[in-house]
Amino acid sequence: MIPREFLKRIRQIEIRTKKLVNTMFAGEYKSTFKGTGIEFLDVREYLPGDDIRSIDWKVTARMARPYVKKFAEERELICILVVDASGSNRFGTRNEFKLEFGAEIAATLAFSAVRNNDKIGLLFFTDRVEKYIPPRKGRFHVLRLIRDILYFEPGHRGTDPILALEFLMNVLKRRAIIFFISDFIGDGFSEERIRKPLGVVSRRHDLVVITITDPAEISLKGVGMLDLEDLETGEIITVDTNDRRLMDAYKAYQLTRAEQRSRLFKSLGIDAIELSTESDFTPLLHKFFETRARRYR
């Protein structure tokens, strides 16, 4: 039985995201993500002017006159939400944890997909694939995905994104749109480990990376001695937040990591959005849709 507060939370997300989809993202999702290919419909007799590359030689030989293949663009898309459920995403210093923040982003994308009559699926990962829900259509399916994002309790706290990417390469037989939602924290996201798997997935699928950050991960306020726990390993360290040299070095390190991550995505041709729990994600998501749709036009 799902607690009442979770049902209320799911309903709130549904109301808010449906409003966003209907107002801000109504036409942009469809123009941003195109059909993923063409599907064979039928054959017909060759007519002068037809492209000879479309001739079906087997039918032509059987009928003793030329026939060409008829195709139509596949409008139905497959979208997969890949959600990092590792321990570091159970952190937040604003109104909600990064995982909850990611749930609202995922819900907005899911309702956008359903509005376009596309299929939407979900994959949770930690240092293993925790759960996979194959893509389906419909409002009730979307609500199930949102419920799982909010209510799901992973069995592990570590992070290994490569396992998730390899799993998708095995289960997805058609080209898909993959929204990879993560804070990109952990050794598994080091450039030397993640570059090749990301490159392989982005060549076969339309990969969009959504990075979620929290202000406290960039800069810590001076509040004296502070015990910090690594939510993935359980390790606890004590830090003097009044030590400005230490805090400046920490901030510089985090900014360098963000710049390296950005360069990595750009070098692989991967579209990326960076969102923070301290602000509303909708303007940046709206800008991403708008910019990408304009680029395709």
C-alpha positions as CSV (number, residue, x, y, z in Angstrom):
1,M,0.0,0.0,0.0
2,I,1.4,3.4,-1.0
3,P,1.2,6.0,1.8
4,R,-1.2,8.8,1.3
5,E,1.5,11.5,1.3
6,F,3.1,9.8,-1.7
7,L,-0.2,9.7,-3.6
8,K,-0.7,13.4,-2.8
9,R,2.9,14.1,-4.1
10,I,2.3,12.1,-7.3
11,R,-0.9,14.0,-7.9
12,Q,0.8,17.3,-7.3
13,I,3.5,16.4,-9.8
14,E,0.9,15.3,-12.4
15,I,-1.0,18.6,-12.1
16,R,2.1,20.7,-12.3
17,T,3.8,18.9,-15.1
18,K,0.7,18.5,-17.2
19,K,0.2,22.3,-17.0
20,L,3.8,22.8,-18.0
21,V,3.5,20.4,-21.0
22,N,0.3,22.0,-22.1
23,T,1.6,25.6,-21.9
24,M,5.4,25.7,-22.3
25,F,6.2,22.4,-24.1
26,A,3.1,21.9,-26.2
27,G,4.7,21.9,-29.7
28,E,8.4,21.9,-28.8
29,Y,8.8,18.3,-27.8
30,K,7.4,17.1,-31.1
31,S,9.6,19.4,-33.2
32,T,12.7,18.6,-31.0
33,F,12.6,14.9,-31.3
34,K,11.8,13.5,-34.8
35,G,10.8,10.1,-36.0
36,T,13.7,7.7,-35.6
37,G,13.6,6.2,-39.1
38,I,11.4,4.8,-41.8
39,E,9.3,1.7,-42.0
40,F,8.4,-0.4,-45.0
41,L,4.7,-0.2,-46.0
42,D,4.2,-2.0,-49.3
43,V,5.5,-2.3,-52.9
44,R,4.0,-0.7,-56.1
45,E,4.9,-0.7,-59.8
46,Y,7.8,1.4,-60.8
47,L,6.9,4.8,-62.4
48,P,9.1,7.0,-64.4
49,G,11.0,9.3,-62.1
50,D,11.1,6.9,-59.1
51,D,14.5,6.5,-57.4
52,I,16.0,3.3,-58.8
53,R,17.6,2.6,-55.3
54,S,14.1,1.9,-54.0
55,I,13.5,-1.0,-56.5
56,D,12.6,-4.3,-54.8
57,W,14.6,-6.7,-56.9
58,K,13.1,-9.9,-55.5
59,V,9.5,-8.7,-56.3
60,T,10.7,-7.4,-59.7
61,A,12.2,-10.7,-60.6
62,R,9.0,-12.6,-59.5
63,M,6.6,-10.2,-61.3
64,A,8.8,-9.8,-64.4
65,R,8.4,-6.0,-64.2
66,P,9.9,-3.4,-61.9
67,Y,8.5,-2.7,-58.4
68,V,9.6,-0.2,-55.8
69,K,9.3,-0.2,-52.0
70,K,7.0,2.3,-50.3
71,F,8.2,3.7,-47.0
72,A,6.7,6.0,-44.3
73,E,8.5,7.9,-41.5
74,E,8.2,6.2,-38.2
75,R,6.5,8.9,-36.0
76,E,6.2,6.8,-32.8
77,L,9.2,7.4,-30.6
78,I,10.6,5.3,-27.8
79,C,11.9,7.3,-24.8
80,I,13.8,5.9,-21.9
81,L,14.3,7.8,-18.6
82,V,17.6,6.6,-17.0
83,V,17.6,7.7,-13.4
84,D,20.6,7.5,-11.1
85,A,19.3,6.2,-7.8
86,S,22.6,6.0,-6.0
87,G,23.2,7.4,-2.5
88,S,24.5,10.8,-3.6
89,N,21.1,11.6,-5.2
90,R,19.4,11.3,-1.7
91,F,21.0,14.7,-0.9
92,G,19.6,18.2,-1.0
93,T,19.9,21.4,0.9
94,R,17.0,23.2,-0.7
95,N,13.3,22.1,-0.8
96,E,13.9,18.6,-2.1
97,F,16.5,15.9,-2.7
98,K,18.1,15.7,-6.1
99,L,16.2,12.4,-6.7
100,E,12.9,14.2,-6.1
101,F,14.0,17.1,-8.3
102,G,14.8,14.6,-11.0
103,A,11.4,13.0,-10.6
104,E,9.7,16.3,-11.6
105,I,12.0,16.6,-14.6
106,A,11.3,13.0,-15.6
107,A,7.5,13.5,-15.1
108,T,7.6,16.5,-17.4
109,L,9.4,14.6,-20.1
110,A,7.1,11.6,-19.6
111,F,4.0,13.6,-20.0
112,S,5.5,15.3,-23.1
113,A,6.1,11.9,-24.6
114,V,2.6,10.6,-23.9
115,R,1.1,13.8,-25.4
116,N,3.0,13.0,-28.5
117,N,1.7,9.4,-28.4
118,D,5.2,8.0,-27.8
119,K,6.3,5.1,-25.6
120,I,8.1,5.9,-22.4
121,G,10.2,3.5,-20.2
122,L,12.3,3.8,-17.1
123,L,15.6,2.4,-15.8
124,F,17.0,2.8,-12.3
125,F,20.7,2.2,-11.6
126,T,23.1,2.3,-8.8
127,D,26.2,0.1,-9.0
128,R,23.9,-2.3,-10.8
129,V,20.7,-2.2,-12.8
130,E,18.1,-1.9,-10.1
131,K,14.9,-1.9,-12.1
132,Y,13.8,-1.7,-15.7
133,I,10.3,-0.9,-16.9
134,P,9.9,-1.4,-20.6
135,P,8.5,1.5,-22.7
136,R,4.7,1.7,-23.0
137,K,2.1,4.4,-23.8
138,G,-0.6,6.0,-21.7
139,R,-1.3,8.2,-18.7
140,F,-1.6,5.3,-16.2
141,H,1.8,4.0,-17.3
142,V,3.3,7.5,-16.8
143,L,1.8,7.7,-13.3
144,R,3.4,4.3,-12.5
145,L,6.8,5.6,-13.6
146,I,6.5,8.7,-11.4
147,R,5.3,6.7,-8.4
148,D,8.3,4.4,-8.9
149,I,10.7,7.3,-9.1
150,L,9.4,8.7,-5.8
151,Y,8.8,5.5,-4.0
152,F,11.5,3.2,-5.3
153,E,14.1,2.1,-2.7
154,P,17.3,0.9,-4.3
155,G,19.1,-2.1,-2.9
156,H,22.6,-0.5,-3.2
157,R,24.1,2.9,-2.8
158,G,27.1,2.9,-5.2
159,T,27.3,4.1,-8.8
160,D,28.2,2.3,-12.0
161,P,26.7,4.0,-15.0
162,I,28.5,1.8,-17.5
163,L,26.3,-1.2,-16.4
164,A,23.2,0.8,-17.1
165,L,24.4,1.9,-20.6
166,E,25.4,-1.6,-21.5
167,F,22.0,-2.9,-20.4
168,L,20.3,-0.4,-22.7
169,M,22.4,-1.4,-25.6
170,N,21.3,-5.0,-25.1
171,V,17.5,-4.4,-24.6
172,L,16.8,-1.6,-27.1
173,K,16.4,-3.0,-30.5
174,R,15.3,0.3,-32.1
175,R,16.8,3.7,-31.9
176,A,15.5,5.5,-28.9
177,I,15.6,8.9,-27.1
178,I,17.5,8.4,-23.8
179,F,17.3,11.0,-21.1
180,F,20.1,10.2,-18.7
181,I,19.4,11.9,-15.3
182,S,22.2,11.9,-12.8
183,D,24.4,14.1,-10.5
184,F,27.5,12.5,-12.2
185,I,29.1,12.0,-8.8
186,G,31.3,8.9,-8.3
187,D,34.4,7.2,-9.7
188,G,32.2,5.5,-12.3
189,F,31.8,8.9,-14.0
190,S,35.5,9.6,-14.5
191,E,36.2,10.6,-18.1
192,E,38.5,7.6,-18.8
193,R,35.8,5.2,-17.8
194,I,32.7,6.8,-19.1
195,R,33.9,8.3,-22.5
196,K,33.7,5.1,-24.6
197,P,30.3,3.8,-23.2
198,L,28.7,7.3,-23.7
199,G,30.1,7.5,-27.2
200,V,28.8,4.1,-28.2
201,V,25.3,4.9,-26.8
202,S,25.1,8.3,-28.4
203,R,26.0,7.0,-31.8
204,R,23.2,4.4,-31.8
205,H,20.6,6.5,-29.9
206,D,19.6,10.1,-29.3
207,L,21.2,10.7,-25.9
208,V,20.4,13.7,-23.8
209,V,22.2,14.1,-20.5
210,I,20.6,16.0,-17.6
211,T,23.0,16.8,-14.8
212,I,21.4,17.7,-11.4
213,T,23.5,19.7,-8.8
214,D,22.9,21.1,-5.4
215,P,24.5,24.5,-4.4
216,A,26.2,22.9,-1.3
217,E,28.1,20.6,-3.7
218,I,29.8,23.6,-5.2
219,S,30.3,25.9,-2.3
220,L,30.0,25.3,1.5
221,K,29.0,28.1,3.8
222,G,31.3,28.9,6.8
223,V,29.6,27.2,9.7
224,G,32.7,25.9,11.5
225,M,33.5,22.2,11.9
226,L,31.1,20.0,9.9
227,D,30.8,16.2,9.6
228,L,30.2,15.1,6.0
229,E,29.1,11.6,5.1
230,D,29.6,10.0,1.7
231,L,26.1,8.7,1.0
232,E,27.5,6.0,-1.3
233,T,30.3,4.6,0.9
234,G,29.2,5.7,4.4
235,E,32.6,7.3,5.0
236,I,32.5,10.3,7.3
237,I,35.0,13.2,7.3
238,T,35.2,16.3,9.4
239,V,35.8,19.6,7.5
240,D,36.5,23.1,8.8
241,T,34.2,25.2,6.7
242,N,35.8,28.4,8.1
243,D,39.1,27.5,6.4
244,R,38.7,29.7,3.3
245,R,41.8,28.2,1.5
246,L,40.3,24.8,1.9
247,M,36.8,25.9,0.8
248,D,38.2,27.9,-2.2
249,A,40.2,24.8,-3.3
250,Y,37.0,22.7,-2.9
251,K,35.0,25.1,-5.0
252,A,37.7,25.3,-7.7
253,Y,37.9,21.5,-7.9
254,Q,34.1,21.2,-8.3
255,L,34.0,23.9,-11.0
256,T,36.9,22.1,-12.8
257,R,34.9,18.8,-12.8
258,A,31.9,20.6,-14.2
259,E,34.0,22.1,-17.0
260,Q,35.6,18.7,-17.8
261,R,32.1,17.1,-17.9
262,S,30.9,19.8,-20.3
263,R,33.8,19.4,-22.6
264,L,33.3,15.6,-22.6
265,F,29.7,15.9,-23.7
266,K,30.6,18.5,-26.4
267,S,33.4,16.3,-27.8
268,L,31.0,13.4,-28.1
269,G,28.2,15.5,-29.7
270,I,25.9,14.8,-26.7
271,D,23.2,17.4,-25.8
272,A,23.4,18.3,-22.1
273,I,21.4,20.3,-19.6
274,E,22.7,21.3,-16.2
275,L,20.0,22.0,-13.6
276,S,20.3,22.9,-9.9
277,T,17.9,22.2,-7.1
278,E,18.0,25.8,-6.0
279,S,16.0,27.0,-9.0
280,D,13.0,26.2,-11.2
281,F,14.1,23.8,-14.0
282,T,11.4,24.8,-16.5
283,P,13.0,27.9,-18.1
284,L,16.2,25.9,-18.9
285,L,14.3,22.9,-20.1
286,H,12.2,25.2,-22.2
287,K,15.2,26.9,-23.6
288,F,16.8,23.5,-24.4
289,F,13.7,22.4,-26.3
290,E,13.5,25.7,-28.2
291,T,17.1,25.8,-29.1
292,R,17.2,22.2,-30.3
293,A,14.0,22.5,-32.3
294,R,15.4,25.7,-34.0
295,R,18.6,23.8,-34.8
296,Y,16.7,21.0,-36.5
297,R,14.6,23.4,-38.4
